[in-house]
Amino acid sequence: MPYPTRSYVTVVCDVCARPLEYDDDATAHYDTADDARREARIYGWLAAPDQAVCPEADGPHRDAVDALMPPEPPAECDGQLTLTEEIDQ
C-alpha cells in the first residue's frame, strides 16, 4: 500500500491554539500522548492530561495556568499570631 495511514499526537495550546513546534517551525508529532506531554514540558509548556498551555506570558495564558494550579495552603508558623488574633497583655 503506497499510502499507509498513521496516527500521531500533536500538542496545541488551549488558550491561543498555537501548536508545539520545533526550532525550525515544524509542528511536532508524537506516537503517544505521554510522549507529547513530556516533550511539551521540556519546551516550557504546562501540560496536564486534558489541557496544554504554551509559555506565552499574557493575561489569558496566566489565567489558564492559575486555574490549573491547586489552591495555596495557608501559611502556618509556630508561635506566629494570625491577623485575627490579639496579643494577651
Residue pairs with C-beta under 8 A, 6 or more apart in sequence:
8 29
8 30
8 31
9 29
9 30
9 31
9 32
9 33
9 35
9 36
10 19
10 20
10 27
10 28
10 29
10 30
10 36
11 19
11 20
11 28
11 30
11 36
11 37
11 39
11 40
11 45
11 47
11 52
12 18
12 19
12 20
12 52
13 19
13 45
13 52
13 53
13 54
13 56
13 61
14 51
14 52
14 53
14 64
15 53
15 54
15 56
15 60
15 61
15 64
16 54
16 56
16 60
16 61
18 54
18 56
19 27
19 28
20 27
20 28
20 36
20 39
20 40
20 43
20 45
20 52
20 54
21 27
21 28
22 28
28 36
28 39
30 36
30 39
33 49
36 47
37 47
37 48
37 49
37 52
38 47
40 47
40 52
41 47
43 55
44 54
44 55
45 52
45 53
45 54
45 55
46 52
46 53
46 65
46 68
47 53
48 68
51 64
51 68
53 61
53 64
53 65
53 68
54 61
55 61
81 87
